[in-house]
Amino acid sequence: MSTLYLLHKPYRMLSQFTDRAGVDGERRATLADVIGVPGIYPAGRLDHDSEGLLLLSDDGELIHRISHPRHKQPKTYRVQVEGEPDDAALQALRQGVALGDGMTKPAKVRRLEVSGLPERDPPLDPRRHPVTTWLEITISEGRNRQVRRMTAHVGHPTLRLVRVAIGPWRLDGLAPGEWRRETLHAPAPSPRGRPGQGRAPRRQPATRGGRR
């Protein structure tokens, strides 16, 4: 049995519990500002200027299963981009684009009429960005700043990026800085006494966490 924490990481917060590289001596926000559970670590990360779902646990094996590229956990993002991408730009993202570290794998991409997300604090300046479009993009790999590089490659730089899902876990119901806890169970043994075939833990109803 393992415990997993689902956190909505706010904008301009580090995906770690300490800040060892503050700019000009100014302390940046860290995970310790919103979740006070001892002994837990994030499975993967989000950039300082990205928002959304971050998974944390004190179970090293679970963290490895979630974050290691071999397990190919799909990650879904809602992305606000500059301008209005045409069908050709979206099709390029779906097929894969050539970045400096190679071709990306095909992605799932669709336009969104509304983001379904709370406004960012601080919000985008509409005078600097008068025309924007929301996309939902799902990728199965985790290169550095991959989604931002993909949208820039097709001519539509990312202005806001929010991760809304990692595998079966979703951001639903969490405001920025809020978290909830889930208790996960390992697969049951098979009738012959062998371990079950699936490695993914079985979800149980979440216990709501709070803002700290």
Sequence and secondary structure as in RCSB ss.txt:
>XXXX:A:sequence
MSTLYLLHKPYRMLSQFTDRAGVDGERRATLADVIGVPGIYPAGRLDHDSEGLLLLSDDGELIHRISHPRHKQPK
TYRVQVEGEPDDAALQALRQGVALGDGMTKPAKVRRLEVSGLPERDPPLDPRRHPVTTWLEITISEGRNRQVRRM
TAHVGHPTLRLVRVAIGPWRLDGLAPGEWRRETLHAPAPSPRGRPGQGRAPRRQPATRGGRR
>XXXX:A:secstr
 EEEEEEEE TTB SSS  SS BTTB  B GGGT   TT EESS   TT EEEEEEES HHHHHHHH GGG   E
EEEEEEES   HHHHHHHHH  EETTEE    EEEEES   S   SS   TTT  SEEEEEEEES   TTHHHHH
HHHTT  EEEEEEEEETTEE TT  TT EEEEEEB     TTS   S  S B    EE    
